[in-house]
Amino acid sequence: MHHSGTFTIDTPRLLLRRFEPQDLETMHRNWASVSSVQIEYGEPVYKTIDEARGLLEQYISGYSSESFYRWAIIEKASGENIGQIAFCRVYEELRTAEIEYCIGTAFQGNGYAGEALSAVIENVFRHTDFLKLEAYHRAENTKSGRVLEKSSMHITDNVERFRREGLEPEGEVCYCIEKS
């Protein structure tokens, strides 16, 4: 499979790029330390800047692999890191990836997650060999649900993560899109 790794994507209001050391402060302030964001995202809360630094270093070291896809979401107007979008799972043999994303609370409701998701879908299908992208949200996470509902993805019965674990979604709503 041809991988591109995390490449820069420019949208009208956002810059999606690799995480950089200077993202630490706004990443920590805007989302990594915000319990409501991290709980919905299914990640731990990074209470201290040192904890967030460890996470950031993990992201940056991931870029050594061409099959690592994690974009910092930078709001152009402020220059701040307001969230992230990533492939949390890559199934090379199926040319499929699972997408995850989060946006800081102060920046939610502006369409940023949808803008980032649309840009990633379009550019990944254009620049890589991926054939299918998947995502899911917990039914009670209506904010994430609205992002997926408005996207070009469509509801599907299951995603690869659950198939491999021999599970049927229970309380999760699954989405996918295939390269046309």
KEDRENBA-910624 format. One record per residue: residue in one letter; z negated, x negated, y of N, C-alpha, C, O, CB in turn. Coordinates in steps of 0.2 Angstrom, whole numbers, padded with zeros to 4 digits, always signed. Atoms other than C-alpha are relative to their C-alpha. Glycine has a CB too. Layout:
! residues N
AZXYZXYZXYZXYZXY/...
//
This chain:
! residues 180
M+0000-0004-0006+0000+0000+0000+0000-0004+0006-0004-0009+0007-0006+0005+0000/H+0000+0004-0006+0004-0006+0017-0005+0002+0005-0006+0008+0007+0007+0001+0004/H+0005-0001-0005-0011-0007+0029+0001-0003+0006+0005-0008+0007-0007-0002-0003/S-0001+0003-0006-0011-0010+0047-0007-0002+0003-0007-0006+0008+0003+0005+0005/G+0006+0001-0003-0030-0011+0050-0001+0004+0006+0003+0008+0008-0001-0007+0001/T+0002-0004-0006-0038-0004+0066+0004-0002+0005+0004-0008+0008-0007+0000+0001/F-0005+0002-0005-0024-0004+0079-0002+0004+0006-0005+0009+0005+0007+0001-0002/T+0002-0003-0006-0026+0001+0097+0005+0007+0001+0011+0006+0000+0001-0004+0006/I-0003-0006-0001-0021+0019+0101-0002+0003+0007-0008+0003+0009-0001+0006-0005/D+0001-0002-0007-0019+0025+0119+0002+0008+0001+0007+0010-0001+0005-0004+0005/T-0001-0007-0002-0021+0044+0124+0000+0001+0007-0002-0003+0011-0004+0004-0005/P+0001-0001-0008-0021+0052+0141-0006-0001+0002-0007-0004+0008+0002+0007+0001/R+0007+0001-0002-0040+0051+0142-0004-0005-0003-0009-0007-0001-0003+0007+0000/L+0004+0005+0004-0045+0039+0129+0004-0006-0002+0010-0006-0002-0002+0004-0007/L-0002+0006+0003-0043+0022+0122-0003-0001-0006-0009-0001-0007+0000-0007+0005/L+0002+0001+0007-0045+0020+0103+0001-0007-0001+0007-0009-0002+0002+0006-0005/R-0001+0007+0001-0048+0002+0099-0006-0002-0005-0010+0001-0006+0000-0004+0006/R+0005+0003+0004-0058-0010+0088-0007+0000+0005-0006-0001+0011+0002-0007-0002/F+0007+0001-0004-0077-0011+0093+0000-0007+0002+0003-0011-0001-0006+0002-0005/E+0001+0007-0003-0081-0026+0104-0007-0001+0002-0011+0004+0002+0005-0001+0006/P+0007+0001-0002-0098-0034+0108-0002+0004+0006-0008+0006+0006-0001-0007+0001/Q+0002-0004-0006-0098-0026+0125-0001+0007-0001-0003+0011+0004+0005-0002+0006/D+0001-0007+0002-0098-0009+0117-0008+0002-0001-0010+0008-0001+0004+0003-0005/L+0007-0001+0003-0117-0011+0112-0004+0005+0005-0006+0009+0002-0003-0007+0000/E+0004-0005-0004-0125-0003+0127+0002+0007+0000-0002+0011-0001-0001-0003+0007/T-0002-0007+0000-0115+0012+0129+0001+0004-0007+0000+0010-0007+0007+0001+0004/M+0000-0002+0007-0113+0014+0110-0007+0003-0001-0008+0008-0004+0002-0005-0005/H+0007-0001+0001-0132+0014+0109-0002+0006+0004-0005+0011+0001-0004-0006+0001/R+0002-0005-0005-0135+0025+0124+0003+0007-0002+0000+0012-0002+0001-0002+0007/N-0004-0006+0000-0121+0038+0121+0000+0004-0007+0000+0010-0007+0007-0001+0002/W+0000-0003+0007-0122+0041+0102-0004-0003-0005-0007+0001-0009+0007+0001-0002/A+0003+0003+0006-0130+0029+0090-0008+0001+0001-0011+0001-0005+0001-0008+0000/S+0008-0002-0001-0148+0033+0097-0001+0007+0001-0007+0009+0001-0003-0004+0006/V+0001-0007-0001-0145+0051+0099-0001+0004-0007+0004+0005-0010+0006+0003+0004/S+0001-0003+0006-0153+0060+0085+0004+0006-0002+0007+0007-0008-0007+0002-0001/S-0004-0005+0001-0143+0076+0087+0007-0002-0002+0010+0002-0006+0000+0005+0006/V-0006+0002+0002-0127+0067+0085+0000-0004-0007+0004-0002-0011+0003-0006+0006/Q+0000+0004+0006-0132+0055+0071-0002+0005-0006+0001+0004-0011-0005-0005+0001/I+0002-0004+0005-0140+0069+0061+0006+0004-0002+0008+0005-0008-0006+0005+0002/E-0006-0004+0002-0124+0080+0062+0005-0005-0003+0009-0003-0008+0003+0003+0006/Y-0004+0005+0003-0114+0064+0058-0002-0003-0007+0002-0006-0010+0001-0006+0005/G+0003+0002+0007-0125+0061+0043-0002-0008+0000-0001-0011-0005+0005+0001-0005/E+0002+0007+0000-0130+0044+0049-0007-0001+0003-0010+0003+0006+0005-0004+0005/P+0007+0001-0003-0147+0036+0054+0000-0001+0007+0005-0002+0010-0003-0006-0003/V+0001+0000-0008-0153+0036+0072-0002-0008+0001-0007-0010-0002-0006+0004+0003/Y+0002+0007-0002-0153+0018+0079-0004+0000+0006-0001+0000+0012+0007-0004+0001/K+0005-0001-0006-0168+0018+0090+0000-0005+0004-0001-0004+0010-0007+0001-0003/T+0001+0005-0004-0168+0001+0096+0007-0003+0001+0012-0002-0003-0004-0006-0002/I-0006+0003-0001-0154-0009+0104+0002-0006-0006+0008-0007-0007+0000-0004+0007/D-0001+0004+0006-0156-0022+0090+0002+0003-0006+0006+0000-0010-0007-0004-0001/E-0002-0004+0005-0154-0009+0077+0008+0001+0001+0012+0001-0004-0004+0006-0002/A-0006-0002-0001-0138-0004+0085+0005-0006+0000+0011-0006-0002+0001+0003+0007/R-0004+0006+0000-0132-0022+0087+0002-0002-0007+0007-0004-0009-0004-0006+0003/G-0002+0001+0007-0133-0024+0068+0005+0005-0002+0010+0002-0006-0007+0002-0004/L-0006-0004+0002-0122-0009+0066+0006-0002+0003+0011-0002+0000-0002+0008+0002/L-0006+0002-0004-0110-0015+0079+0003-0006-0004+0009-0007-0005-0001-0002+0007/E-0002+0006+0003-0109-0032+0070+0003+0002-0007+0008-0002-0009-0006-0005-0001/Q-0003-0002+0006-0106-0023+0054+0007+0003+0001+0012+0001-0003-0004+0005-0004/Y-0007-0002-0002-0091-0014+0062+0005-0006+0001+0010-0006-0002-0001+0005+0006/I-0004+0006-0002-0084-0030+0069+0002-0004-0005+0008-0006-0006-0003-0004+0006/S-0002+0004+0006-0085-0039+0053+0005+0003-0004+0008+0000-0008-0007-0002-0004/G-0004-0004+0005-0076-0025+0044+0008-0001+0002+0012-0001-0002-0001+0007+0001/Y-0007+0001-0002-0060-0029+0054+0003-0006-0003+0009-0007-0002+0000-0001+0008/S-0003+0006+0004-0057-0045+0043+0004+0003-0005+0008+0000-0008-0006-0004-0002/S-0004-0003+0005-0050-0032+0031+0005+0004+0003+0004+0008+0007-0005+0004-0005/E-0006-0004-0002-0033-0024+0034-0001+0007-0002+0002+0011+0001+0007-0003-0003/S+0001-0007+0002-0039-0009+0025-0006+0004+0003-0009+0009+0001-0001+0000-0008/F+0006-0003-0003-0054-0006+0037+0003+0004+0007+0006+0001+0011-0005-0006+0002/Y-0002-0004-0006-0051+0008+0050-0006+0003+0003-0008+0008+0001+0005+0006-0003/R+0006-0002-0004-0064+0011+0063+0002-0001+0007+0002-0007+0010-0007-0003-0002/W-0002+0000-0007-0060+0015+0081-0006+0002+0004-0009+0007+0003+0006+0005+0002/A+0005-0002-0005-0072+0015+0096+0004+0004+0004+0010+0003+0006-0002-0007+0004/I-0003-0005-0005-0068+0030+0107-0003-0002+0007-0008-0001+0008-0002+0007-0002/I+0002+0002-0007-0068+0024+0125+0003+0005+0005+0009+0006+0005+0003-0007+0001/E-0002-0004-0005-0067+0036+0139+0003-0004+0006-0001-0008+0009-0006+0005+0003/K-0004+0004-0005-0054+0029+0151-0004+0001+0007-0004-0004+0011+0007+0002+0001/A+0003-0001-0007-0063+0037+0167-0006-0004+0001-0007-0006+0006-0001+0007+0001/S+0006+0003-0001-0079+0029+0164+0000-0007-0003-0004-0012-0002-0006+0004-0003/G+0000+0006+0004-0075+0014+0152-0005+0000-0005-0006-0006-0008+0000-0006+0005/E+0006+0000+0005-0089+0019+0141+0002+0002-0007+0007+0006-0008-0005+0005+0002/N+0000-0002+0007-0090+0020+0122-0003+0007-0001-0009+0007+0000-0002-0006-0005/I+0003-0007+0001-0092+0039+0119-0001+0002-0007-0003+0008-0008+0004+0004+0004/G+0000-0002+0007-0090+0039+0100+0004-0004-0004+0006-0010-0002+0002+0007+0000/Q-0005+0003+0005-0080+0034+0085+0003+0004-0004+0002+0010-0005-0005-0005-0004/I-0003-0003+0005-0068+0039+0073+0002-0005-0005+0005-0011-0003+0007+0004+0003/A-0001+0005+0005-0065+0031+0056+0002+0003-0006+0002+0009-0007-0007-0004-0001/F-0001-0002+0007-0059+0031+0038-0006-0002-0004-0007-0008-0005+0007-0003-0003/C+0007+0002+0004-0076+0032+0029+0002-0001-0007-0002-0005-0011-0005+0005+0001/R-0003+0001+0007-0066+0032+0012+0007-0001+0000+0011+0002+0004-0002+0006-0005/V-0008+0001+0001-0049+0025+0008+0001-0001-0008-0002-0004-0011+0002-0007+0003/Y-0002+0000+0007-0041+0029-0009+0007-0003+0000+0012+0001+0000-0001+0007-0003/E-0007+0004+0000-0027+0016-0010+0005+0003-0005+0010+0004-0003-0001-0007-0001/E-0005-0002+0005-0020+0022-0026+0003+0007+0001+0008+0009-0001-0004+0000-0007/L-0002-0007-0002-0018+0040-0019+0003-0001+0007+0006+0004+0009-0005+0005+0000/R-0002+0001-0006-0013+0033-0002-0003+0006+0005+0000+0009+0009+0008+0000+0001/T+0004-0006-0003-0027+0045+0005-0006-0003+0003-0009-0008+0001-0002+0005-0005/A+0006+0002-0004-0041+0042+0018-0004+0006+0002-0001+0012+0003+0002-0004+0005/E+0005-0006-0003-0056+0053+0023-0002-0002+0007-0004-0008+0008-0006+0001-0005/I+0002+0001-0007-0059+0054+0042-0007+0002+0001-0009+0008-0001+0005+0003+0004/E+0007-0002-0003-0076+0055+0050+0000-0002+0008+0004-0006+0010-0006-0004-0003/Y+0000+0001-0007-0079+0056+0069-0007+0002+0003-0010+0006+0000+0006+0003+0003/C+0005-0003-0004-0093+0058+0082+0001-0001+0007+0004-0006+0009-0007-0003-0003/I-0001+0001-0007-0094+0060+0100-0007+0001+0003-0011+0006+0001+0005+0006+0003/G+0007-0001-0003-0110+0058+0111-0001+0007+0003+0004+0010+0006-0001-0005+0005/T+0001-0007-0002-0118+0074+0116+0002+0001+0008+0005+0007+0009-0008+0001+0000/A-0002-0001-0007-0115+0071+0135+0008+0001+0001+0010+0003+0006-0002-0006+0004/F-0008+0000+0000-0096+0070+0131+0003+0006-0004+0009+0007-0004+0003-0006-0002/Q-0002-0005+0004-0095+0085+0119+0003+0006+0004+0001+0007+0010-0005+0002-0005/G-0003-0006-0004-0085+0101+0124+0006-0002+0005+0008+0003+0008-0006+0003+0004/N-0006+0002-0005-0071+0091+0133+0006-0001-0004+0011-0003-0001-0002-0006+0004/G-0006+0001+0004-0059+0090+0119+0001-0007-0003+0007-0009-0005+0006+0003+0003/Y-0002+0008+0001-0061+0071+0116+0000-0001-0008+0005-0005-0010-0006-0004+0002/A-0001+0001+0007-0064+0073+0097+0007+0002-0002+0010-0001-0007-0006+0004-0004/G-0007-0002+0002-0048+0083+0095+0005-0004+0002+0010-0006-0001+0001+0007+0003/E-0005+0005-0003-0039+0071+0106+0001-0006-0004+0006-0009-0006-0001-0002+0007/A+0000+0006+0004-0044+0056+0096+0002+0002-0007+0006-0002-0010-0008-0002-0001/L-0003-0002+0007-0041+0065+0079+0007+0001+0000+0010-0002-0005-0004+0007-0002/S-0007-0001+0000-0024+0070+0084+0004-0006+0000+0009-0007-0003+0002+0005+0006/A-0004+0006-0001-0019+0053+0090-0001-0004-0007+0004-0008-0008-0004-0004+0005/V+0000+0004+0006-0026+0045+0074+0005+0002-0006+0008-0001-0009-0007+0000-0003/I-0004-0003+0005-0017+0057+0062+0008-0002+0002+0011-0005-0003+0000+0008+0000/E-0007+0002-0002+0000+0054+0072+0001-0007-0001+0006-0009-0004+0001+0002+0007/N-0001+0008+0000-0002+0035+0073+0000-0003-0007+0003-0007-0009-0004-0003+0005/V+0001+0003+0007-0008+0032+0055+0006+0002-0004+0008-0002-0008-0007+0003-0003/F-0006-0002+0004+0006+0042+0048+0006-0004+0002+0011-0005-0002+0001+0008+0000/R-0006+0004-0003+0019+0033+0059-0001-0008-0002+0005-0011-0003+0000+0000+0008/H+0000+0007+0001+0012+0015+0056-0003-0002-0007-0004-0008-0008-0004-0003+0005/T+0002+0002+0007+0005+0015+0038+0003+0004-0005+0008+0008-0004-0008+0001+0000/D-0003-0004+0005+0009+0021+0021-0005+0006-0003-0003+0008-0008+0001-0005-0006/F+0004-0006+0002-0005+0034+0020+0004+0006-0001+0009+0008+0004-0006+0001+0005/L-0004-0006+0001+0002+0050+0013-0005+0007+0002-0002+0012+0003+0002+0001-0007/K+0005-0005+0000-0014+0061+0015-0006-0002+0004-0009-0007+0002-0001+0004-0006/L+0007+0001-0003-0029+0062+0027-0004+0006-0001-0002+0012-0001+0001-0001+0008/E+0005-0005+0001-0044+0072+0023-0006+0000+0004-0008-0005+0007-0002+0000-0008/A+0006+0000-0004-0060+0078+0032-0004+0006-0003-0001+0010-0006+0001+0000+0008/Y+0004-0006+0002-0074+0090+0029-0006+0000+0005-0008-0005+0008-0003+0000-0007/H+0006-0001-0004-0089+0097+0039-0004+0005-0004-0002+0009-0008+0002+0003+0007/R+0005-0005+0003-0105+0106+0034+0001+0006+0004+0002+0006+0010-0007-0003+0001/A-0001-0006-0004-0103+0124+0038-0004+0001+0006-0002+0005+0011-0001+0006-0005/E+0004-0001-0006-0117+0124+0050+0001-0004+0005-0001-0003+0011-0008-0001-0002/N-0002+0005-0006-0109+0110+0060+0006+0003+0003+0012+0001+0002+0001-0007-0003/T-0005-0004-0003-0099+0122+0070+0004-0004+0005+0010-0003+0006-0002+0007+0003/K-0004+0004-0005-0094+0109+0083+0005-0004-0003+0011-0004-0001-0005-0004+0004/S-0005+0004+0004-0086+0098+0070+0006+0005-0003+0011+0003-0003-0003-0004-0005/G-0005-0005+0002-0078+0114+0063+0005+0002+0005+0011+0003+0003-0004+0006-0003/R-0005-0002-0005-0070+0119+0079+0005-0006+0001+0011-0004+0002-0003+0001+0007/V-0005+0006+0000-0062+0101+0080+0005+0001-0005+0011+0000-0004-0004-0007+0000/L-0005+0000+0006-0054+0103+0063+0004+0006+0000+0010+0006-0001-0004+0000-0007/E-0004-0006-0001-0049+0121+0066+0006-0001+0005+0011+0002+0003-0005+0006+0002/K-0005+0001-0005-0039+0116+0081+0005-0005-0001+0010-0006+0002-0004-0001+0007/S-0004+0005+0002-0032+0101+0073+0007+0002-0004+0007+0008-0006-0003-0006-0004/S-0006-0002+0005-0015+0100+0063-0002+0000-0007+0002+0001-0011+0005-0006+0002/M+0003-0001+0007-0026+0099+0047-0001+0007-0002-0001+0011+0003-0006-0004-0001/H+0001-0007+0003-0028+0114+0036-0005+0000-0005-0006-0005-0008+0007+0003-0003/I+0005-0001+0005-0041+0121+0025+0002-0001-0007+0008+0001-0008-0004+0007+0001/T-0002+0001+0007-0040+0115+0007-0007+0001-0004-0012+0002-0002+0002-0007-0001/D+0006-0002+0004-0051+0119-0008-0005-0006-0001-0011-0005-0003+0003+0002-0006/N+0004+0006+0001-0058+0101-0010+0003-0006+0003+0008-0006+0005-0001-0001-0008/V-0002+0007-0002-0057+0083-0005-0001-0005-0005-0006-0004-0010-0003-0002+0007/E+0001+0005+0005-0056+0067-0015-0007-0002-0002-0009-0003-0007+0005-0006+0002/R+0007+0002+0001-0074+0062-0012-0003+0005-0005-0007+0002-0010-0004+0000+0007/F+0003-0005+0005-0080+0078-0021+0003+0000-0007-0001+0000-0012+0000+0007+0003/R-0003+0000+0007-0067+0077-0035-0003-0006-0004-0004-0005-0010+0008+0000+0001/R+0002+0006+0003-0072+0060-0039-0008+0000-0003-0010-0003-0008+0000-0006+0004/E+0007-0001+0002-0091+0065-0040+0000+0006-0005-0006+0008-0007-0004+0001+0006/G+0000-0006+0005-0086+0081-0051-0003+0005+0004-0006+0010+0000-0003-0002-0006/L+0003-0005-0004-0092+0092-0037+0005+0005+0003+0011+0003+0005-0004-0003+0005/E-0003-0005-0004-0086+0108-0029-0003+0000+0007-0010+0000+0007+0001+0007-0003/P+0003-0001-0007-0089+0110-0010-0005+0005+0000-0003+0011-0002+0005+0000+0005/E+0005-0005-0001-0105+0119-0007-0003+0000+0007-0007-0004+0008-0006+0000-0006/G+0002+0000-0007-0108+0123+0011+0004-0005+0004+0003-0006+0010-0007-0003+0000/E-0005+0004-0004-0094+0111+0016+0007+0003+0001+0009+0007-0004+0001-0007-0003/V-0007-0003-0001-0077+0116+0023+0005-0006+0000+0004-0010+0004+0000+0004+0007/C-0005+0006+0001-0063+0104+0018+0007+0002+0003+0009+0007+0003+0001-0001-0008/Y-0007+0000-0003-0047+0100+0027+0004-0006-0002+0001-0011-0005-0001+0000+0008/C-0004+0006+0002-0032+0089+0024+0007+0001+0004+0008+0007+0007+0001+0000-0007/I-0007+0000-0003-0015+0085+0031+0004-0005-0004+0002-0010-0005+0000-0001+0008/E-0005+0005+0003+0000+0077+0022+0005-0002+0004+0008+0002+0009+0002+0003-0007/K-0006+0003-0004+0013+0066+0029+0006+0004-0001+0008+0005-0007+0001-0008-0001/S-0006-0005+0001+0028+0077+0032+0007-0005+0000+0012-0002-0001+0001+0005+0005/
//
